[in-house]
Amino acid sequence: MRRDVFQAIADPTRREIIHLLAGQSLNLNTVAAHFDISRPAISKHIRILTECGLVVVKQQGRERHCTTDLRQLKAVSEWIEKYRQFWHTKLDSLEAFLLKDKNKTREK
């Protein structure tokens, strides 16, 4: 099953895993050592991140190393940008309205 990137970043633990792996490749035990939850719980989070394409797991000898592939976050960025533009326009309109209203009040 291919998961949605929004599902992955909805969880704070998964966001922290992404942050942890963003600058380096780590094995699963090292990732798990950074959290106060069980190794199986970390594995589940890693699996979800892998299913949505944010984390790549490669077998290196007996260890599994995790790295990030942050290209999937582009969809999040594009979605946020739409709303940033929407609210920027709305707030500019509100500012113009308030300035116009303020000037009308001064004229009275």
ChimeraX attribute file (.defattr): number of C-alpha atoms within 10 A of each C-alpha:
attribute: neighborCount
match mode: 1-to-1
recipient: residues
	/A:1	6
	/A:2	9
	/A:3	13
	/A:4	15
	/A:5	20
	/A:6	13
	/A:7	12
	/A:8	23
	/A:9	18
	/A:10	10
	/A:11	11
	/A:12	10
	/A:13	15
	/A:14	19
	/A:15	15
	/A:16	14
	/A:17	22
	/A:18	22
	/A:19	12
	/A:20	16
	/A:21	18
	/A:22	16
	/A:23	10
	/A:24	10
	/A:25	17
	/A:26	17
	/A:27	17
	/A:28	17
	/A:29	14
	/A:30	12
	/A:31	19
	/A:32	18
	/A:33	12
	/A:34	12
	/A:35	14
	/A:36	8
	/A:37	11
	/A:38	11
	/A:39	15
	/A:40	10
	/A:41	12
	/A:42	22
	/A:43	15
	/A:44	13
	/A:45	18
	/A:46	22
	/A:47	16
	/A:48	21
	/A:49	26
	/A:50	21
	/A:51	17
	/A:52	18
	/A:53	20
	/A:54	21
	/A:55	23
	/A:56	18
	/A:57	19
	/A:58	13
	/A:59	10
	/A:60	9
	/A:61	7
	/A:62	6
	/A:63	13
	/A:64	14
	/A:65	19
	/A:66	24
	/A:67	20
	/A:68	22
	/A:69	16
	/A:70	12
	/A:71	10
	/A:72	16
	/A:73	15
	/A:74	11
	/A:75	13
	/A:76	13
	/A:77	10
	/A:78	11
	/A:79	11
	/A:80	12
	/A:81	12
	/A:82	11
	/A:83	11
	/A:84	12
	/A:85	11
	/A:86	11
	/A:87	12
	/A:88	12
	/A:89	12
	/A:90	12
	/A:91	12
	/A:92	11
	/A:93	12
	/A:94	12
	/A:95	12
	/A:96	12
	/A:97	12
	/A:98	12
	/A:99	12
	/A:100	11
	/A:101	11
	/A:102	11
	/A:103	11
	/A:104	10
	/A:105	9
	/A:106	7
	/A:107	6
	/A:108	5
